[in-house]
Amino acid sequence: MKVGIFTFHCAHNYGAVLQAYALQTYLKSKGLEVHIIDYCPETIKSFYKPFDIGDFHSFKTLLSRLLLFPASWKRYRNFNRFIHEKLSLDKLDLNSASCAYDAFIYGSDQIWSPKILRGFDIVYFAGFEVAKGKRNISYAASMGKTTLNDMEKNYCKEALRSFNAISVREDSLKRTLSPLTGKNIEVVVDPTFLLTQSQWDQIAVNPPIKSPYVLVYQVEKNEQVYKIALSIAKQIQGKVIELKSKLSLLHQSKYQCASPEEFVGLFQHASFVVTTSFHGTAFSILFNRPFYTVKVNENIDTRASALLNRLSLSGRLIQKESEAILSEIDYTTPNQLLASLQECSKSFLEKALKPT
């Protein structure tokens, strides 16, 4: 069977490219011919350009971008190399009268987000010629919101009719879409959880760090998070290593241009992790690392808190430095719970791709 995946693979974001790699790798391990369809919405592509003259609204912005350009270019090359070396891309003509694909999978990520894409993108709803008559499946798709207006409800109701199987990444989205579609909608794990530790080992680049370290990975820079990391680092007599989702002139880091492979390696060997990110939480759990996910000013990725609750790890969600007590995690129960969720998610894919 030949399967095409539509996702945000061209986003230069660790979570985006690694979830695309994970879904592709898992499906290939099941004997399927799998390709990532090289469809890149302009809104995604333009956001990650290393240098765009149209972005400069002031001399200060221009100067900042010029000073950051060497780091931006290095980061851009690292992501671009990963995308073209690790992902099996196919520039499919979406308007062709026919194609050799048997099924298309849409997801993971916020592929149904009208905010990110400035409206619904018909491609991610199987609204193109070659999708007709094929098996159309969503895997861990998200909208980034769960309250829809009447126009959005009507669009989803019609667009999702062409789907043979639907899965989403949030319980709340399932509750929103189920009454609209009348279909059984499943909640599944992020694709990064479809791979084993040993499968991630195959791409991980070991960091050249000999001493113990606390890894910090934030979506938005917050000093409270860094203070928590420093507190833990003092207790383990180690140092703080910071991974960045965005480049910054004020808070530069040796690893701000880390490749996706280095990202995986840094989590794999961390003595402790402090993060505000879902994928930071996910990789900490995948590698059974001790960690804290920090809730900053009521801003926490709801996926992260939901994941922690599902795995009986809600105690690892903290808000204050005083809560950051150095402690190991007994992963016996979380690993058992995760194995059950993984099995259900793999079963969904197996059934969805089974020829009728």
C-alpha positions as CSV (number, residue, x, y, z in Angstrom):
1,M,0.0,0.0,0.0
2,K,1.2,3.5,-0.9
3,V,0.5,6.2,1.7
4,G,0.9,10.0,1.5
5,I,1.1,12.2,4.6
6,F,0.0,15.8,4.7
7,T,1.4,17.7,7.7
8,F,3.4,20.8,8.7
9,H,6.7,19.1,7.7
10,C,8.2,22.3,6.3
11,A,7.9,24.2,9.6
12,H,11.4,24.8,11.1
13,N,10.2,23.7,14.5
14,Y,11.5,20.7,16.4
15,G,8.1,19.2,17.2
16,A,6.8,19.7,13.7
17,V,9.6,17.9,11.9
18,L,10.1,15.2,14.5
19,Q,6.4,14.2,14.5
20,A,6.4,14.0,10.7
21,Y,9.6,11.8,10.8
22,A,8.0,9.6,13.5
23,L,4.7,9.0,11.6
24,Q,6.6,8.3,8.4
25,T,9.1,5.9,10.2
26,Y,6.4,4.0,12.1
27,L,4.3,3.4,8.9
28,K,7.4,2.3,7.0
29,S,8.2,-0.2,9.7
30,K,4.8,-1.8,8.9
31,G,5.8,-2.5,5.4
32,L,4.0,0.4,3.7
33,E,5.5,2.7,1.1
34,V,5.3,6.1,2.7
35,H,6.0,9.6,1.5
36,I,5.5,13.1,3.0
37,I,3.6,15.1,0.4
38,D,5.7,18.2,-0.1
39,Y,2.8,20.7,0.3
40,C,3.8,23.8,2.1
41,P,1.2,26.5,2.8
42,E,2.7,30.0,2.3
43,T,1.7,31.0,5.8
44,I,4.0,28.3,7.2
45,K,6.8,28.8,4.7
46,S,7.0,32.5,5.1
47,F,7.1,32.3,8.9
48,Y,10.4,30.4,8.9
49,K,12.3,32.3,6.2
50,P,15.8,33.2,7.6
51,F,15.6,36.7,6.1
52,D,12.6,38.5,4.6
53,I,12.9,42.1,3.7
54,G,9.2,42.5,3.9
55,D,9.3,42.0,7.7
56,F,11.3,45.0,8.5
57,H,9.1,47.8,9.9
58,S,11.9,49.8,11.5
59,F,15.7,50.2,11.6
60,K,15.8,48.5,14.9
61,T,14.1,45.4,13.5
62,L,16.4,45.4,10.5
63,L,19.5,45.7,12.7
64,S,18.3,42.8,14.9
65,R,17.7,40.6,11.9
66,L,21.1,41.4,10.5
67,L,22.9,40.5,13.7
68,L,20.9,37.3,14.0
69,F,21.3,36.3,10.4
70,P,24.4,34.0,10.8
71,A,22.5,32.0,13.5
72,S,19.3,32.1,11.5
73,W,21.0,30.8,8.5
74,K,22.7,28.0,10.4
75,R,19.4,27.0,12.0
76,Y,17.7,27.1,8.6
77,R,20.3,24.9,7.0
78,N,20.1,22.4,9.9
79,F,16.3,22.0,9.5
80,N,16.4,22.0,5.7
81,R,19.0,19.2,5.7
82,F,16.9,17.2,8.1
83,I,13.7,17.7,6.1
84,H,15.4,16.6,2.8
85,E,17.6,13.8,4.3
86,K,15.2,12.2,6.8
87,L,11.8,12.8,5.2
88,S,10.8,11.0,2.0
89,L,9.2,13.9,0.1
90,D,7.0,13.7,-2.9
91,K,5.9,16.8,-4.9
92,L,2.5,15.3,-5.9
93,D,0.3,17.1,-8.4
94,L,-2.8,17.5,-6.4
95,N,-4.9,18.3,-9.5
96,S,-3.9,15.2,-11.4
97,A,-6.7,13.0,-12.7
98,S,-5.1,10.0,-11.0
99,C,-2.2,9.0,-8.8
100,A,-0.6,5.8,-7.4
101,Y,-1.5,6.5,-3.7
102,D,-4.0,4.3,-2.0
103,A,-4.4,6.4,1.1
104,F,-3.7,9.9,2.5
105,I,-3.1,10.7,6.2
106,Y,-3.6,14.2,7.4
107,G,-1.7,15.2,10.6
108,S,-0.4,15.5,13.1
109,D,-0.3,19.2,14.2
110,Q,-2.7,22.1,13.9
111,I,-3.5,21.4,10.2
112,W,-7.1,22.4,10.7
113,S,-6.3,25.7,12.4
114,P,-8.0,28.7,10.8
115,K,-5.7,31.0,12.8
116,I,-2.4,29.6,11.6
117,L,-3.5,29.1,8.0
118,R,-5.7,32.3,7.9
119,G,-8.8,30.2,7.2
120,F,-9.3,26.5,6.6
121,D,-7.0,25.0,4.0
122,I,-9.0,22.6,1.7
123,V,-5.9,20.4,1.1
124,Y,-5.8,19.3,4.8
125,F,-9.5,18.4,4.5
126,A,-8.9,16.2,1.4
127,G,-10.4,18.8,-0.9
128,F,-8.3,18.2,-3.9
129,E,-8.7,16.0,-7.0
130,V,-6.4,13.1,-6.3
131,A,-7.9,12.5,-2.9
132,K,-11.2,11.5,-4.5
133,G,-11.8,7.8,-4.1
134,K,-8.8,7.3,-1.8
135,R,-8.8,6.4,1.8
136,N,-8.6,9.7,3.7
137,I,-7.6,9.5,7.4
138,S,-6.7,12.1,10.0
139,Y,-4.1,11.3,12.6
140,A,-3.9,13.4,15.8
141,A,-5.2,16.5,13.9
142,S,-5.8,19.7,15.8
143,M,-7.5,23.0,15.2
144,G,-5.8,24.8,18.1
145,K,-9.3,25.7,19.4
146,T,-12.6,24.0,20.1
147,T,-15.2,26.8,19.9
148,L,-16.4,27.1,16.3
149,N,-18.7,29.6,14.8
150,D,-21.6,28.5,12.6
151,M,-19.7,28.9,9.3
152,E,-16.8,26.8,10.7
153,K,-19.2,24.2,11.9
154,N,-20.8,23.9,8.5
155,Y,-17.5,23.7,6.8
156,C,-16.2,20.9,9.0
157,K,-19.4,19.0,8.7
158,E,-19.2,19.0,4.9
159,A,-15.4,18.6,4.6
160,L,-15.1,15.7,7.0
161,R,-17.6,13.6,5.1
162,S,-14.9,12.4,2.7
163,F,-12.8,11.0,5.6
164,N,-12.9,7.2,6.2
165,A,-11.4,7.5,9.7
166,I,-10.9,10.5,12.0
167,S,-8.6,10.9,15.0
168,V,-7.6,14.0,16.8
169,R,-5.1,14.9,19.5
170,E,-7.4,16.5,22.0
171,D,-10.5,15.2,23.8
172,S,-12.1,18.7,23.5
173,L,-11.8,18.6,19.7
174,K,-13.4,15.2,19.7
175,R,-16.4,16.6,21.7
176,T,-16.7,19.4,19.2
177,L,-16.5,17.4,16.0
178,S,-18.4,14.2,17.0
179,P,-21.9,15.7,16.8
180,L,-21.1,17.5,13.6
181,T,-19.8,14.4,11.7
182,G,-21.8,11.7,13.3
183,K,-18.7,9.6,13.0
184,N,-16.6,7.7,15.7
185,I,-13.7,10.0,16.4
186,E,-10.7,8.7,18.4
187,V,-8.1,10.6,20.4
188,V,-4.6,9.3,19.7
189,V,-1.0,9.9,20.9
190,D,1.3,12.3,19.2
191,P,3.3,10.6,16.5
192,T,6.6,10.9,18.5
193,F,5.2,8.3,20.8
194,L,4.8,5.8,18.0
195,L,8.6,5.2,18.0
196,T,10.6,3.3,20.7
197,Q,13.6,4.7,22.5
198,S,15.9,2.5,20.3
199,Q,14.3,4.0,17.1
200,W,15.0,7.5,18.4
201,D,18.5,6.4,19.3
202,Q,19.1,5.8,15.5
203,I,19.0,9.6,14.8
204,A,20.1,11.1,18.1
205,V,23.4,13.0,18.1
206,N,25.1,12.7,21.5
207,P,26.0,16.1,23.0
208,P,29.7,16.7,23.7
209,I,28.9,17.4,27.4
210,K,30.7,15.4,30.1
211,S,29.2,16.9,33.2
212,P,25.6,16.5,34.4
213,Y,23.2,19.1,32.9
214,V,19.7,20.4,33.3
215,L,18.1,20.9,29.9
216,V,15.8,23.9,29.5
217,Y,13.4,24.0,26.5
218,Q,10.9,26.9,26.4
219,V,8.4,28.0,23.8
220,E,8.6,31.6,25.1
221,K,11.5,33.0,27.2
222,N,10.6,33.2,30.9
223,E,13.1,34.0,33.6
224,Q,11.1,32.0,36.2
225,V,11.7,28.8,34.2
226,Y,15.4,29.5,34.0
227,K,15.6,30.1,37.8
228,I,13.9,26.7,38.3
229,A,16.6,25.1,36.1
230,L,19.4,26.8,38.0
231,S,18.0,25.6,41.3
232,I,17.9,22.0,40.0
233,A,21.4,22.4,38.5
234,K,22.9,23.5,41.9
235,Q,21.4,20.4,43.5
236,I,22.9,18.0,41.0
237,Q,26.2,20.1,40.8
238,G,25.7,20.4,37.1
239,K,25.1,23.2,34.5
240,V,22.1,24.5,32.6
241,I,21.9,23.9,28.8
242,E,19.2,25.8,27.0
243,L,17.5,24.8,23.8
244,K,15.6,27.5,22.0
245,S,12.5,27.5,19.9
246,K,13.2,31.0,18.8
247,L,16.5,32.9,18.3
248,S,17.3,35.8,20.5
249,L,20.0,38.5,20.7
250,L,19.7,39.0,24.4
251,H,19.6,35.4,25.5
252,Q,22.0,33.6,23.1
253,S,22.8,29.9,23.7
254,K,25.4,27.5,22.2
255,Y,22.5,25.2,21.3
256,Q,20.1,27.8,19.8
257,C,20.9,26.5,16.3
258,A,20.7,22.8,17.3
259,S,19.6,20.4,14.6
260,P,16.6,18.1,15.2
261,E,19.0,15.2,15.8
262,E,20.9,17.2,18.4
263,F,17.6,18.1,20.0
264,V,16.8,14.4,20.5
265,G,20.3,13.7,21.8
266,L,20.1,16.5,24.4
267,F,16.9,15.1,25.8
268,Q,18.3,11.5,25.8
269,H,21.3,12.4,27.9
270,A,19.9,15.1,30.2
271,S,20.2,14.6,33.9
272,F,17.0,16.7,34.3
273,V,14.6,18.6,32.0
274,V,12.7,21.8,32.7
275,T,10.3,22.7,29.9
276,T,7.1,24.6,29.0
277,S,6.6,22.7,25.8
278,F,4.5,19.7,24.9
279,H,7.3,18.0,22.9
280,G,9.7,18.9,25.7
281,T,7.4,17.0,28.0
282,A,7.0,14.2,25.4
283,F,10.7,13.5,24.9
284,S,11.4,13.7,28.6
285,I,8.8,10.9,29.1
286,L,10.0,8.9,26.0
287,F,13.6,8.8,27.5
288,N,12.3,8.4,31.1
289,R,14.1,11.5,32.2
290,P,13.3,13.3,35.5
291,F,11.6,16.6,34.5
292,Y,9.3,19.4,35.4
293,T,6.8,21.0,33.0
294,V,6.3,24.6,34.1
295,K,3.0,26.4,34.0
296,V,3.8,30.1,33.3
297,N,1.1,32.7,34.0
298,E,-1.7,30.2,33.3
299,N,-0.1,29.7,29.9
300,I,0.6,26.0,29.4
301,D,0.1,23.9,26.3
302,T,-3.1,22.0,27.2
303,R,-1.7,19.0,25.4
304,A,1.1,18.8,28.0
305,S,-1.2,19.0,31.0
306,A,-3.6,16.5,29.5
307,L,-0.7,14.1,28.8
308,L,0.6,14.4,32.3
309,N,-2.8,13.6,33.7
310,R,-3.3,10.6,31.5
311,L,0.1,9.2,32.6
312,S,-0.4,9.8,36.3
313,L,2.4,12.4,36.2
314,S,0.4,15.5,37.1
315,G,2.8,16.1,40.0
316,R,5.4,17.1,37.4
317,L,3.5,20.2,36.5
318,I,4.7,23.1,38.6
319,Q,4.4,26.8,38.7
320,K,6.8,28.1,41.3
321,E,10.5,27.7,42.0
322,S,9.7,26.5,45.5
323,E,8.0,23.4,44.0
324,A,11.1,22.4,42.1
325,I,12.4,19.7,44.4
326,L,15.0,17.4,42.9
327,S,13.3,14.0,42.7
328,E,13.5,11.0,40.4
329,I,10.4,9.5,38.7
330,D,9.2,6.0,39.1
331,Y,8.3,5.3,35.4
332,T,6.7,1.9,36.0
333,T,3.1,3.1,36.0
334,P,3.5,5.9,33.4
335,N,5.2,3.5,31.0
336,Q,2.4,1.0,31.4
337,L,-0.3,3.7,30.8
338,L,1.7,5.0,27.8
339,A,2.0,1.5,26.3
340,S,-1.8,1.2,26.5
341,L,-2.3,4.6,24.7
342,Q,0.3,3.6,22.1
343,E,-1.4,0.3,21.4
344,C,-4.8,2.0,20.9
345,S,-3.2,4.6,18.5
346,K,-1.4,1.9,16.5
347,S,-4.6,-0.1,16.3
348,F,-6.4,3.0,15.0
349,L,-3.9,3.3,12.1
350,E,-4.0,-0.4,11.4
351,K,-7.8,-0.5,11.1
352,A,-7.9,2.8,9.2
353,L,-5.4,1.6,6.6
354,K,-6.9,-1.9,6.3
355,P,-8.3,-2.3,2.7
356,T,-12.0,-2.8,2.6
